Amino acid sequence: MADSRRHTKPALGYLLAVVNALVSGVAVYINSLAVGHFNNPVLYTALKDGVTGTILLLFVLLLAGQRARFRRLTRRDWTWLILVSLVGGSVPYALFFIALKTTSPVTGALGSHLEFVIVALVAWSVLHERVTPAIWAA
C-alpha cells in the first residue's frame, strides 16, 4: 500500500479552504439580498435549487457513462434518491432561507460561518464531549 501522506499538499488544502470560505461568504450575502425580493423564501429556494439541479443533471446526462448508470437504477433507487434530495437538501435549505429572510445579510453570513463553533459548544456543554486545544484551534 502506498503512503498517502507523500501525495498531500497542505498549502493547496489551505488555499482551497480559504477560497471555499470566501465563496461561501459571498454566496450567503448575495442569497440573503436576493431572498429579500421574494415574498416566500421557500419559493426562492426551490427556484434556485431547481435551476442548479437541472443544470447539474443535464451535465451528468451528457456523459455517456453516466446515462448507463442511471438506466440501471431501480424504482426503489429513484425513490430513495428523491427522498434524500427532498429531506436532506430541500428542507434544510428552505429553513436556511427563511432564516436569511428574517435577518440581515451580515448576521446571516456570520451565523452560517459560526455553525461549527456552536456545534462544538453544544457538544462540549450538552454531550460532555472532550474538546482538546487542537480542536479549538481548528
N, CA, C and O atoms as CSV, one atom per row, in Angstrom:
chain,resi,resn,atom,element,x,y,z
A,1,MET,N,N,0.853,-1.176,0.000
A,1,MET,CA,C,0.000,0.000,0.000
A,1,MET,C,C,0.898,1.237,0.000
A,1,MET,O,O,1.850,1.318,0.776
A,2,ALA,N,N,0.598,2.175,-0.851
A,2,ALA,CA,C,1.392,3.398,-0.951
A,2,ALA,C,C,1.078,4.326,0.213
A,2,ALA,O,O,-0.041,4.358,0.725
A,3,ASP,N,N,2.072,5.062,0.607
A,3,ASP,CA,C,1.897,6.029,1.682
A,3,ASP,C,C,1.180,7.251,1.121
A,3,ASP,O,O,1.737,7.974,0.294
A,4,SER,N,N,-0.060,7.486,1.569
A,4,SER,CA,C,-0.844,8.596,1.024
A,4,SER,C,C,-0.337,9.952,1.482
A,4,SER,O,O,-0.660,10.966,0.862
A,5,ARG,N,N,0.444,9.997,2.540
A,5,ARG,CA,C,0.927,11.278,3.050
A,5,ARG,C,C,1.901,11.955,2.095
A,5,ARG,O,O,1.995,13.183,2.087
A,6,ARG,N,N,2.616,11.197,1.304
A,6,ARG,CA,C,3.589,11.806,0.409
A,6,ARG,C,C,2.914,12.538,-0.746
A,6,ARG,O,O,3.556,13.329,-1.436
A,7,HIS,N,N,1.630,12.282,-0.960
A,7,HIS,CA,C,0.902,12.922,-2.048
A,7,HIS,C,C,0.101,14.133,-1.580
A,7,HIS,O,O,-0.553,14.790,-2.390
A,8,THR,N,N,0.144,14.431,-0.309
A,8,THR,CA,C,-0.633,15.548,0.197
A,8,THR,C,C,0.084,16.864,-0.057
A,8,THR,O,O,1.312,16.944,-0.072
A,9,LYS,N,N,-0.722,17.880,-0.254
A,9,LYS,CA,C,-0.198,19.227,-0.456
A,9,LYS,C,C,-0.959,20.147,0.493
A,9,LYS,O,O,-1.982,20.719,0.115
A,10,PRO,N,N,-0.466,20.294,1.722
A,10,PRO,CA,C,-1.198,21.095,2.708
A,10,PRO,C,C,-1.479,22.521,2.238
A,10,PRO,O,O,-2.554,23.057,2.506
A,11,ALA,N,N,-0.533,23.137,1.545
A,11,ALA,CA,C,-0.743,24.517,1.091
A,11,ALA,C,C,-1.949,24.597,0.155
A,11,ALA,O,O,-2.731,25.544,0.231
A,12,LEU,N,N,-2.099,23.613,-0.718
A,12,LEU,CA,C,-3.250,23.590,-1.617
A,12,LEU,C,C,-4.542,23.420,-0.816
A,12,LEU,O,O,-5.549,24.064,-1.113
A,13,GLY,N,N,-4.510,22.567,0.184
A,13,GLY,CA,C,-5.683,22.376,1.033
A,13,GLY,C,C,-6.082,23.654,1.759
A,13,GLY,O,O,-7.264,23.987,1.835
A,14,TYR,N,N,-5.094,24.366,2.290
A,14,TYR,CA,C,-5.387,25.634,2.973
A,14,TYR,C,C,-5.938,26.662,2.001
A,14,TYR,O,O,-6.876,27.391,2.323
A,15,LEU,N,N,-5.351,26.718,0.804
A,15,LEU,CA,C,-5.831,27.659,-0.210
A,15,LEU,C,C,-7.276,27.342,-0.581
A,15,LEU,O,O,-8.103,28.248,-0.680
A,16,LEU,N,N,-7.585,26.063,-0.788
A,16,LEU,CA,C,-8.953,25.684,-1.127
A,16,LEU,C,C,-9.925,25.998,0.010
A,16,LEU,O,O,-11.064,26.389,-0.245
A,17,ALA,N,N,-9.493,25.833,1.246
A,17,ALA,CA,C,-10.347,26.175,2.392
A,17,ALA,C,C,-10.642,27.673,2.420
A,17,ALA,O,O,-11.772,28.077,2.694
A,18,VAL,N,N,-9.640,28.492,2.141
A,18,VAL,CA,C,-9.837,29.950,2.112
A,18,VAL,C,C,-10.764,30.331,0.965
A,18,VAL,O,O,-11.665,31.152,1.140
A,19,VAL,N,N,-10.547,29.739,-0.210
A,19,VAL,CA,C,-11.420,30.022,-1.353
A,19,VAL,C,C,-12.847,29.599,-1.036
A,19,VAL,O,O,-13.792,30.319,-1.356
A,20,ASN,N,N,-13.012,28.440,-0.411
A,20,ASN,CA,C,-14.338,27.977,-0.021
A,20,ASN,C,C,-15.005,28.965,0.937
A,20,ASN,O,O,-16.185,29.278,0.782
A,21,ALA,N,N,-14.269,29.447,1.907
A,21,ALA,CA,C,-14.834,30.401,2.864
A,21,ALA,C,C,-15.257,31.690,2.164
A,21,ALA,O,O,-16.317,32.243,2.458
A,22,LEU,N,N,-14.429,32.164,1.240
A,22,LEU,CA,C,-14.769,33.391,0.509
A,22,LEU,C,C,-16.004,33.196,-0.365
A,22,LEU,O,O,-16.915,34.023,-0.350
A,23,VAL,N,N,-16.036,32.109,-1.122
A,23,VAL,CA,C,-17.179,31.846,-1.998
A,23,VAL,C,C,-18.439,31.660,-1.163
A,23,VAL,O,O,-19.497,32.190,-1.505
A,24,SER,N,N,-18.334,30.921,-0.085
A,24,SER,CA,C,-19.484,30.676,0.773
A,24,SER,C,C,-19.992,31.973,1.403
A,24,SER,O,O,-21.196,32.224,1.449
A,25,GLY,N,N,-19.061,32.788,1.886
A,25,GLY,CA,C,-19.462,34.062,2.493
A,25,GLY,C,C,-20.161,34.970,1.505
A,25,GLY,O,O,-21.182,35.578,1.827
A,26,VAL,N,N,-19.615,35.064,0.300
A,26,VAL,CA,C,-20.241,35.896,-0.739
A,26,VAL,C,C,-21.597,35.313,-1.120
A,26,VAL,O,O,-22.561,36.058,-1.299
A,27,ALA,N,N,-21.683,33.985,-1.248
A,27,ALA,CA,C,-22.945,33.343,-1.626
A,27,ALA,C,C,-24.030,33.592,-0.584
A,27,ALA,O,O,-25.170,33.893,-0.937
A,28,VAL,N,N,-23.686,33.470,0.692
A,28,VAL,CA,C,-24.676,33.718,1.742
A,28,VAL,C,C,-25.136,35.168,1.697
A,28,VAL,O,O,-26.327,35.447,1.835
A,29,TYR,N,N,-24.209,36.082,1.507
A,29,TYR,CA,C,-24.556,37.510,1.454
A,29,TYR,C,C,-25.472,37.790,0.265
A,29,TYR,O,O,-26.497,38.453,0.421
A,30,ILE,N,N,-25.113,37.294,-0.918
A,30,ILE,CA,C,-25.925,37.532,-2.121
A,30,ILE,C,C,-27.290,36.872,-1.991
A,30,ILE,O,O,-28.306,37.470,-2.344
A,31,ASN,N,N,-27.321,35.640,-1.485
A,31,ASN,CA,C,-28.606,34.968,-1.311
A,31,ASN,C,C,-29.477,35.681,-0.296
A,31,ASN,O,O,-30.699,35.712,-0.441
A,32,SER,N,N,-28.869,36.251,0.724
A,32,SER,CA,C,-29.644,36.995,1.711
A,32,SER,C,C,-30.281,38.228,1.075
A,32,SER,O,O,-31.427,38.562,1.374
A,33,LEU,N,N,-29.543,38.899,0.202
A,33,LEU,CA,C,-30.108,40.045,-0.510
A,33,LEU,C,C,-31.196,39.601,-1.488
A,33,LEU,O,O,-32.248,40.234,-1.582
A,34,ALA,N,N,-30.939,38.507,-2.218
A,34,ALA,CA,C,-31.885,38.038,-3.231
A,34,ALA,C,C,-33.173,37.526,-2.620
A,34,ALA,O,O,-34.252,37.783,-3.154
A,35,VAL,N,N,-33.083,36.806,-1.510
A,35,VAL,CA,C,-34.289,36.250,-0.901
A,35,VAL,C,C,-35.198,37.365,-0.386
A,35,VAL,O,O,-36.396,37.149,-0.203
A,36,GLY,N,N,-34.649,38.536,-0.155
A,36,GLY,CA,C,-35.454,39.676,0.276
A,36,GLY,C,C,-36.413,40.169,-0.796
A,36,GLY,O,O,-37.378,40.868,-0.488
A,37,HIS,N,N,-36.160,39.814,-2.045
A,37,HIS,CA,C,-37.013,40.240,-3.152
A,37,HIS,C,C,-38.158,39.271,-3.415
A,37,HIS,O,O,-38.980,39.512,-4.299
A,38,PHE,N,N,-38.222,38.190,-2.668
A,38,PHE,CA,C,-39.282,37.206,-2.809
A,38,PHE,C,C,-40.155,37.250,-1.565
A,38,PHE,O,O,-39.651,37.396,-0.452
A,39,ASN,N,N,-41.451,37.125,-1.752
A,39,ASN,CA,C,-42.351,37.064,-0.594
A,39,ASN,C,C,-42.200,35.753,0.146
A,39,ASN,O,O,-42.406,35.690,1.358
A,40,ASN,N,N,-41.838,34.696,-0.584
A,40,ASN,CA,C,-41.762,33.370,0.001
A,40,ASN,C,C,-40.338,32.830,-0.158
A,40,ASN,O,O,-39.921,32.516,-1.272
A,41,PRO,N,N,-39.593,32.720,0.940
A,41,PRO,CA,C,-38.224,32.228,0.829
A,41,PRO,C,C,-38.135,30.779,0.370
A,41,PRO,O,O,-37.125,30.385,-0.213
A,42,VAL,N,N,-39.166,29.979,0.618
A,42,VAL,CA,C,-39.163,28.595,0.165
A,42,VAL,C,C,-39.276,28.553,-1.361
A,42,VAL,O,O,-38.645,27.715,-2.006
A,43,LEU,N,N,-40.078,29.454,-1.940
A,43,LEU,CA,C,-40.181,29.533,-3.392
A,43,LEU,C,C,-38.832,29.925,-3.997
A,43,LEU,O,O,-38.406,29.353,-5.000
A,44,TYR,N,N,-38.174,30.889,-3.392
A,44,TYR,CA,C,-36.841,31.291,-3.869
A,44,TYR,C,C,-35.878,30.110,-3.826
A,44,TYR,O,O,-35.140,29.870,-4.782
A,45,THR,N,N,-35.884,29.381,-2.728
A,45,THR,CA,C,-35.005,28.227,-2.586
A,45,THR,C,C,-35.319,27.168,-3.639
A,45,THR,O,O,-34.413,26.604,-4.251
A,46,ALA,N,N,-36.600,26.904,-3.843
A,46,ALA,CA,C,-37.000,25.888,-4.822
A,46,ALA,C,C,-36.570,26.294,-6.230
A,46,ALA,O,O,-36.060,25.466,-6.985
A,47,LEU,N,N,-36.771,27.552,-6.582
A,47,LEU,CA,C,-36.379,28.010,-7.919
A,47,LEU,C,C,-34.865,27.960,-8.095
A,47,LEU,O,O,-34.372,27.474,-9.113
A,48,LYS,N,N,-34.136,28.456,-7.116
A,48,LYS,CA,C,-32.670,28.498,-7.195
A,48,LYS,C,C,-32.108,27.082,-7.259
A,48,LYS,O,O,-31.273,26.789,-8.115
A,49,ASP,N,N,-32.545,26.219,-6.384
A,49,ASP,CA,C,-32.043,24.846,-6.364
A,49,ASP,C,C,-32.543,24.043,-7.554
A,49,ASP,O,O,-31.839,23.159,-8.041
A,50,GLY,N,N,-33.745,24.338,-8.027
A,50,GLY,CA,C,-34.276,23.651,-9.202
A,50,GLY,C,C,-33.463,23.946,-10.451
A,50,GLY,O,O,-33.169,23.045,-11.237
A,51,VAL,N,N,-33.101,25.212,-10.630
A,51,VAL,CA,C,-32.273,25.584,-11.785
A,51,VAL,C,C,-30.897,24.932,-11.672
A,51,VAL,O,O,-30.388,24.371,-12.643
A,52,THR,N,N,-30.300,25.007,-10.490
A,52,THR,CA,C,-28.980,24.400,-10.289
A,52,THR,C,C,-29.033,22.888,-10.501
A,52,THR,O,O,-28.176,22.326,-11.182
A,53,GLY,N,N,-30.020,22.242,-9.931
A,53,GLY,CA,C,-30.157,20.798,-10.087
A,53,GLY,C,C,-30.371,20.386,-11.532
A,53,GLY,O,O,-29.820,19.382,-11.982
A,54,THR,N,N,-31.170,21.159,-12.265
A,54,THR,CA,C,-31.409,20.854,-13.673
A,54,THR,C,C,-30.127,20.973,-14.490
A,54,THR,O,O,-29.845,20.126,-15.338
A,55,ILE,N,N,-29.355,22.020,-14.234
A,55,ILE,CA,C,-28.083,22.197,-14.948
A,55,ILE,C,C,-27.131,21.045,-14.637
A,55,ILE,O,O,-26.504,20.496,-15.543
A,56,LEU,N,N,-27.022,20.678,-13.365
A,56,LEU,CA,C,-26.142,19.562,-12.995
A,56,LEU,C,C,-26.615,18.242,-13.587
A,56,LEU,O,O,-25.802,17.449,-14.062
A,57,LEU,N,N,-27.927,17.999,-13.564
A,57,LEU,CA,C,-28.461,16.765,-14.122
A,57,LEU,C,C,-28.219,16.690,-15.626
A,57,LEU,O,O,-27.858,15.632,-16.142
A,58,LEU,N,N,-28.413,17.805,-16.335
A,58,LEU,CA,C,-28.147,17.818,-17.770
A,58,LEU,C,C,-26.679,17.535,-18.060
A,58,LEU,O,O,-26.352,16.809,-18.999
A,59,PHE,N,N,-25.804,18.108,-17.254
A,59,PHE,CA,C,-24.370,17.874,-17.427
A,59,PHE,C,C,-24.040,16.397,-17.233
A,59,PHE,O,O,-23.288,15.814,-18.014
A,60,VAL,N,N,-24.606,15.800,-16.190
A,60,VAL,CA,C,-24.345,14.382,-15.913
A,60,VAL,C,C,-24.916,13.501,-17.027
A,60,VAL,O,O,-24.278,12.535,-17.445
A,61,LEU,N,N,-26.114,13.836,-17.503
A,61,LEU,CA,C,-26.743,13.026,-18.536
A,61,LEU,C,C,-26.021,13.118,-19.878
A,61,LEU,O,O,-26.157,12.225,-20.713
A,62,LEU,N,N,-25.260,14.179,-20.092
A,62,LEU,CA,C,-24.493,14.306,-21.327
A,62,LEU,C,C,-23.299,13.359,-21.372
A,62,LEU,O,O,-22.751,13.086,-22.440
A,63,LEU,N,N,-22.906,12.869,-20.219
A,63,LEU,CA,C,-21.797,11.916,-20.170
A,63,LEU,C,C,-22.340,10.515,-20.400
A,63,LEU,O,O,-23.169,10.037,-19.627
A,64,ALA,N,N,-21.878,9.848,-21.461
A,64,ALA,CA,C,-22.425,8.548,-21.858
A,64,ALA,C,C,-22.361,7.518,-20.731
A,64,ALA,O,O,-23.313,6.763,-20.535
A,65,GLY,N,N,-21.266,7.476,-19.997
A,65,GLY,CA,C,-21.134,6.517,-18.905
A,65,GLY,C,C,-22.152,6.737,-17.812
A,65,GLY,O,O,-22.613,5.777,-17.194
A,66,GLN,N,N,-22.510,7.970,-17.563
A,66,GLN,CA,C,-23.490,8.269,-16.521
A,66,GLN,C,C,-24.891,7.861,-16.942
A,66,GLN,O,O,-25.680,7.412,-16.111
A,67,ARG,N,N,-25.212,8.011,-18.225
A,67,ARG,CA,C,-26.545,7.613,-18.693
A,67,ARG,C,C,-26.777,6.124,-18.443
A,67,ARG,O,O,-27.865,5.714,-18.037
A,68,ALA,N,N,-25.752,5.329,-18.688
A,68,ALA,CA,C,-25.873,3.887,-18.464
A,68,ALA,C,C,-26.108,3.590,-16.987
A,68,ALA,O,O,-26.883,2.695,-16.649
A,69,ARG,N,N,-25.455,4.321,-16.123
A,69,ARG,CA,C,-25.646,4.099,-14.679
A,69,ARG,C,C,-27.066,4.458,-14.261
A,69,ARG,O,O,-27.661,3.766,-13.435
A,70,PHE,N,N,-27.619,5.541,-14.825
A,70,PHE,CA,C,-28.988,5.934,-14.477
A,70,PHE,C,C,-29.997,4.890,-14.950
A,70,PHE,O,O,-30.993,4.645,-14.271
A,71,ARG,N,N,-29.751,4.274,-16.105
A,71,ARG,CA,C,-30.666,3.259,-16.623
A,71,ARG,C,C,-30.702,2.021,-15.728
A,71,ARG,O,O,-31.703,1.305,-15.698
A,72,ARG,N,N,-29.613,1.769,-15.001
A,72,ARG,CA,C,-29.565,0.601,-14.113
A,72,ARG,C,C,-30.266,0.835,-12.777
A,72,ARG,O,O,-30.464,-0.114,-12.019
A,73,LEU,N,N,-30.639,2.059,-12.478
A,73,LEU,CA,C,-31.312,2.337,-11.209
A,73,LEU,C,C,-32.720,1.759,-11.213
A,73,LEU,O,O,-33.440,1.833,-12.209
A,74,THR,N,N,-33.093,1.183,-10.080
A,74,THR,CA,C,-34.438,0.625,-9.930
A,74,THR,C,C,-35.399,1.704,-9.447
A,74,THR,O,O,-34.992,2.806,-9.080
A,75,ARG,N,N,-36.665,1.364,-9.458
A,75,ARG,CA,C,-37.688,2.294,-8.954
A,75,ARG,C,C,-37.397,2.634,-7.484
A,75,ARG,O,O,-37.570,3.774,-7.053
A,76,ARG,N,N,-36.955,1.626,-6.728
A,76,ARG,CA,C,-36.632,1.849,-5.307
A,76,ARG,C,C,-35.445,2.816,-5.171
A,76,ARG,O,O,-35.456,3.694,-4.309
A,77,ASP,N,N,-34.426,2.651,-6.022
A,77,ASP,CA,C,-33.280,3.565,-6.008
A,77,ASP,C,C,-33.728,5.000,-6.274
A,77,ASP,O,O,-33.315,5.926,-5.576
A,78,TRP,N,N,-34.583,5.178,-7.295
A,78,TRP,CA,C,-35.077,6.521,-7.621
A,78,TRP,C,C,-35.885,7.103,-6.460
A,78,TRP,O,O,-35.778,8.291,-6.156
A,79,THR,N,N,-36.689,6.263,-5.817
A,79,THR,CA,C,-37.481,6.728,-4.671
A,79,THR,C,C,-36.558,7.235,-3.567
A,79,THR,O,O,-36.788,8.306,-3.004
A,80,TRP,N,N,-35.511,6.464,-3.256
A,80,TRP,CA,C,-34.567,6.884,-2.219
A,80,TRP,C,C,-33.816,8.150,-2.619
A,80,TRP,O,O,-33.609,9.030,-1.784
A,81,LEU,N,N,-33.409,8.254,-3.876
A,81,LEU,CA,C,-32.710,9.464,-4.333
A,81,LEU,C,C,-33.589,10.701,-4.182
A,81,LEU,O,O,-33.131,11.746,-3.721
A,82,ILE,N,N,-34.842,10.574,-4.569
A,82,ILE,CA,C,-35.765,11.711,-4.453
A,82,ILE,C,C,-36.021,12.046,-2.993
A,82,ILE,O,O,-36.049,13.219,-2.620
A,83,LEU,N,N,-36.210,11.021,-2.160
A,83,LEU,CA,C,-36.448,11.246,-0.734
A,83,LEU,C,C,-35.252,11.928,-0.069
A,83,LEU,O,O,-35.416,12.876,0.698
A,84,VAL,N,N,-34.056,11.438,-0.368
A,84,VAL,CA,C,-32.845,12.045,0.205
A,84,VAL,C,C,-32.689,13.486,-0.261
A,84,VAL,O,O,-32.321,14.354,0.530
A,85,SER,N,N,-32.963,13.752,-1.534
A,85,SER,CA,C,-32.816,15.116,-2.030
A,85,SER,C,C,-33.838,16.050,-1.389
A,85,SER,O,O,-33.526,17.206,-1.099
A,86,LEU,N,N,-35.041,15.563,-1.169
A,86,LEU,CA,C,-36.057,16.414,-0.541
A,86,LEU,C,C,-35.768,16.659,0.937
A,86,LEU,O,O,-35.783,17.797,1.407
A,87,VAL,N,N,-35.508,15.581,1.654
A,87,VAL,CA,C,-35.300,15.714,3.099
A,87,VAL,C,C,-33.925,16.311,3.401
A,87,VAL,O,O,-33.804,17.207,4.236
A,88,GLY,N,N,-32.906,15.818,2.730
A,88,GLY,CA,C,-31.547,16.266,3.024
A,88,GLY,C,C,-31.138,17.547,2.336
A,88,GLY,O,O,-30.224,18.231,2.798
A,89,GLY,N,N,-31.792,17.885,1.246
A,89,GLY,CA,C,-31.396,19.066,0.502
A,89,GLY,C,C,-32.406,20.188,0.585
A,89,GLY,O,O,-32.037,21.338,0.822
A,90,SER,N,N,-33.659,19.878,0.396
A,90,SER,CA,C,-34.675,20.930,0.319
A,90,SER,C,C,-35.047,21.512,1.672
A,90,SER,O,O,-35.047,22.730,1.851
A,91,VAL,N,N,-35.360,20.651,2.617
A,91,VAL,CA,C,-35.837,21.138,3.911
A,91,VAL,C,C,-34.788,22.000,4.625
A,91,VAL,O,O,-35.123,23.095,5.076
A,92,PRO,N,N,-33.526,21.548,4.745
A,92,PRO,CA,C,-32.552,22.409,5.418
A,92,PRO,C,C,-32.347,23.755,4.715
A,92,PRO,O,O,-32.220,24.790,5.368
A,93,TYR,N,N,-32.316,23.729,3.380
A,93,TYR,CA,C,-32.128,24.990,2.652
A,93,TYR,C,C,-33.347,25.885,2.765
A,93,TYR,O,O,-33.209,27.106,2.852
A,94,ALA,N,N,-34.539,25.303,2.765
A,94,ALA,CA,C,-35.739,26.112,2.954
A,94,ALA,C,C,-35.688,26.806,4.315
A,94,ALA,O,O,-35.984,27.996,4.418
A,95,LEU,N,N,-35.315,26.067,5.348
A,95,LEU,CA,C,-35.199,26.674,6.681
A,95,LEU,C,C,-34.112,27.740,6.713
A,95,LEU,O,O,-34.275,28.786,7.341
A,96,PHE,N,N,-32.995,27.466,6.026
A,96,PHE,CA,C,-31.898,28.422,5.979
A,96,PHE,C,C,-32.343,29.727,5.324
A,96,PHE,O,O,-32.024,30.804,5.827
A,97,PHE,N,N,-33.076,29.650,4.211
A,97,PHE,CA,C,-33.502,30.863,3.519
A,97,PHE,C,C,-34.633,31.577,4.243
A,97,PHE,O,O,-34.769,32.795,4.129
A,98,ILE,N,N,-35.444,30.835,4.984
A,98,ILE,CA,C,-36.427,31.502,5.850
A,98,ILE,C,C,-35.684,32.335,6.893
A,98,ILE,O,O,-36.066,33.468,7.185
A,99,ALA,N,N,-34.608,31.751,7.454
A,99,ALA,CA,C,-33.802,32.492,8.431
A,99,ALA,C,C,-33.132,33.701,7.789
A,99,ALA,O,O,-33.081,34.771,8.396
A,100,LEU,N,N,-32.617,33.547,6.572
A,100,LEU,CA,C,-31.980,34.686,5.890
A,100,LEU,C,C,-32.968,35.807,5.638
A,100,LEU,O,O,-32.605,36.983,5.678
A,101,LYS,N,N,-34.213,35.449,5.380
A,101,LYS,CA,C,-35.245,36.462,5.125
A,101,LYS,C,C,-35.519,37.282,6.379
A,101,LYS,O,O,-35.915,38.444,6.285
A,102,THR,N,N,-35.312,36.685,7.553
A,102,THR,CA,C,-35.657,37.371,8.792
A,102,THR,C,C,-34.478,38.108,9.431
A,102,THR,O,O,-34.641,38.754,10.467
A,103,THR,N,N,-33.308,38.017,8.829
A,103,THR,CA,C,-32.134,38.665,9.416
A,103,THR,C,C,-31.410,39.481,8.357
A,103,THR,O,O,-31.782,39.463,7.184
A,104,SER,N,N,-30.386,40.186,8.775
A,104,SER,CA,C,-29.597,40.978,7.821
A,104,SER,C,C,-28.583,40.072,7.128
A,104,SER,O,O,-28.249,39.011,7.655
A,105,PRO,N,N,-28.086,40.474,5.952
A,105,PRO,CA,C,-27.088,39.653,5.254
A,105,PRO,C,C,-25.836,39.392,6.087
A,105,PRO,O,O,-25.302,38.283,6.077
A,106,VAL,N,N,-25.371,40.401,6.802
A,106,VAL,CA,C,-24.150,40.225,7.597
A,106,VAL,C,C,-24.391,39.250,8.739
A,106,VAL,O,O,-23.560,38.376,8.986
A,107,THR,N,N,-25.508,39.382,9.436
A,107,THR,CA,C,-25.826,38.468,10.527
A,107,THR,C,C,-26.015,37.054,10.011
A,107,THR,O,O,-25.573,36.101,10.653
A,108,GLY,N,N,-26.665,36.896,8.856
A,108,GLY,CA,C,-26.857,35.578,8.267
A,108,GLY,C,C,-25.538,34.917,7.908
A,108,GLY,O,O,-25.338,33.733,8.182
A,109,ALA,N,N,-24.630,35.682,7.291
A,109,ALA,CA,C,-23.326,35.128,6.914
A,109,ALA,C,C,-22.520,34.763,8.158
A,109,ALA,O,O,-21.882,33.712,8.210
A,110,LEU,N,N,-22.556,35.640,9.154
A,110,LEU,CA,C,-21.819,35.371,10.392
A,110,LEU,C,C,-22.362,34.132,11.093
A,110,LEU,O,O,-21.597,33.274,11.533
A,111,GLY,N,N,-23.685,34.043,11.193
A,111,GLY,CA,C,-24.292,32.883,11.828
A,111,GLY,C,C,-23.997,31.599,11.080
A,111,GLY,O,O,-23.750,30.556,11.686
A,112,SER,N,N,-24.023,31.682,9.774
A,112,SER,CA,C,-23.743,30.500,8.954
A,112,SER,C,C,-22.317,30.012,9.150
A,112,SER,O,O,-22.073,28.806,9.197
A,113,HIS,N,N,-21.383,30.929,9.264
A,113,HIS,CA,C,-19.982,30.533,9.386
A,113,HIS,C,C,-19.564,30.221,10.820
A,113,HIS,O,O,-18.454,29.742,11.054
A,114,LEU,N,N,-20.442,30.487,11.771
A,114,LEU,CA,C,-20.148,30.140,13.153
A,114,LEU,C,C,-20.803,28.815,13.571
A,114,LEU,O,O,-20.741,28.425,14.737
A,115,GLU,N,N,-21.417,28.143,12.625
A,115,GLU,CA,C,-22.102,26.894,12.952
A,115,GLU,C,C,-21.189,25.891,13.635
A,115,GLU,O,O,-21.587,25.252,14.608
A,116,PHE,N,N,-19.962,25.747,13.133
A,116,PHE,CA,C,-19.058,24.745,13.710
A,116,PHE,C,C,-18.687,25.092,15.147
A,116,PHE,O,O,-18.460,24.195,15.958
A,117,VAL,N,N,-18.623,26.378,15.471
A,117,VAL,CA,C,-18.330,26.790,16.848
A,117,VAL,C,C,-19.525,26.449,17.743
A,117,VAL,O,O,-19.358,25.954,18.857
A,118,ILE,N,N,-20.721,26.719,17.242
A,118,ILE,CA,C,-21.932,26.408,18.007
A,118,ILE,C,C,-22.039,24.905,18.247
A,118,ILE,O,O,-22.376,24.467,19.347
A,119,VAL,N,N,-21.750,24.119,17.212
A,119,VAL,CA,C,-21.783,22.657,17.352
A,119,VAL,C,C,-20.770,22.205,18.396
A,119,VAL,O,O,-21.071,21.346,19.225
A,120,ALA,N,N,-19.576,22.777,18.360
A,120,ALA,CA,C,-18.542,22.403,19.339
A,120,ALA,C,C,-18.985,22.770,20.753
A,120,ALA,O,O,-18.786,21.989,21.683
A,121,LEU,N,N,-19.581,23.941,20.923
A,121,LEU,CA,C,-20.051,24.353,22.250
A,121,LEU,C,C,-21.168,23.447,22.765
A,121,LEU,O,O,-21.184,23.084,23.942
A,122,VAL,N,N,-22.095,23.084,21.887
A,122,VAL,CA,C,-23.180,22.188,22.294
A,122,VAL,C,C,-22.620,20.805,22.613
A,122,VAL,O,O,-23.022,20.183,23.597
A,123,ALA,N,N,-21.687,20.319,21.778
A,123,ALA,CA,C,-21.081,19.009,22.031
A,123,ALA,C,C,-20.365,18.993,23.369
A,123,ALA,O,O,-20.423,18.003,24.098
A,124,TRP,N,N,-19.697,20.077,23.691
A,124,TRP,CA,C,-18.962,20.165,24.951
A,124,TRP,C,C,-19.914,20.298,26.136
A,124,TRP,O,O,-19.769,19.585,27.130
A,125,SER,N,N,-20.895,21.215,26.038
A,125,SER,CA,C,-21.741,21.501,27.195
A,125,SER,C,C,-22.871,20.498,27.401
A,125,SER,O,O,-23.188,20.156,28.540
A,126,VAL,N,N,-23.472,20.029,26.338
A,126,VAL,CA,C,-24.621,19.132,26.474
A,126,VAL,C,C,-24.203,17.667,26.426
A,126,VAL,O,O,-24.654,16.860,27.240
A,127,LEU,N,N,-23.346,17.327,25.476
A,127,LEU,CA,C,-22.951,15.933,25.295
A,127,LEU,C,C,-21.696,15.570,26.078
A,127,LEU,O,O,-21.281,14.411,26.088
A,128,HIS,N,N,-21.091,16.558,26.733
A,128,HIS,CA,C,-19.878,16.376,27.528
A,128,HIS,C,C,-18.729,15.771,26.715
A,128,HIS,O,O,-17.967,14.937,27.203
A,129,GLU,N,N,-18.632,16.219,25.461
A,129,GLU,CA,C,-17.535,15.783,24.604
A,129,GLU,C,C,-16.244,16.427,25.083
A,129,GLU,O,O,-16.251,17.541,25.607
A,130,ARG,N,N,-15.147,15.723,24.902
A,130,ARG,CA,C,-13.838,16.242,25.264
A,130,ARG,C,C,-13.323,17.074,24.093
A,130,ARG,O,O,-13.126,16.552,22.996
A,131,VAL,N,N,-13.109,18.348,24.322
A,131,VAL,CA,C,-12.625,19.242,23.270
A,131,VAL,C,C,-11.209,19.659,23.636
A,131,VAL,O,O,-10.984,20.361,24.622
A,132,THR,N,N,-10.270,19.216,22.828
A,132,THR,CA,C,-8.852,19.497,23.085
A,132,THR,C,C,-8.487,20.874,22.543
A,132,THR,O,O,-9.219,21.432,21.725
A,133,PRO,N,N,-7.360,21.425,22.994
A,133,PRO,CA,C,-6.904,22.715,22.450
A,133,PRO,C,C,-6.723,22.677,20.925
A,133,PRO,O,O,-6.980,23.673,20.249
A,134,ALA,N,N,-6.286,21.542,20.385
A,134,ALA,CA,C,-6.121,21.437,18.941
A,134,ALA,C,C,-7.460,21.571,18.216
A,134,ALA,O,O,-7.531,22.177,17.147
A,135,ILE,N,N,-8.517,21.008,18.795
A,135,ILE,CA,C,-9.849,21.131,18.194
A,135,ILE,C,C,-10.311,22.574,18.240
A,135,ILE,O,O,-10.852,23.076,17.255
A,136,TRP,N,N,-10.108,23.258,19.366
A,136,TRP,CA,C,-10.496,24.678,19.464
A,136,TRP,C,C,-9.710,25.521,18.469
A,136,TRP,O,O,-10.257,26.441,17.860
A,137,ALA,N,N,-8.442,25.213,18.306
A,137,ALA,CA,C,-7.627,25.974,17.351
A,137,ALA,C,C,-8.119,25.771,15.925
A,137,ALA,O,O,-8.102,26.697,15.113
A,138,ALA,N,N,-8.557,24.555,15.630
A,138,ALA,CA,C,-9.060,24.273,14.277
A,138,ALA,C,C,-10.328,25.051,14.032
A,138,ALA,O,O,-10.911,24.954,12.952
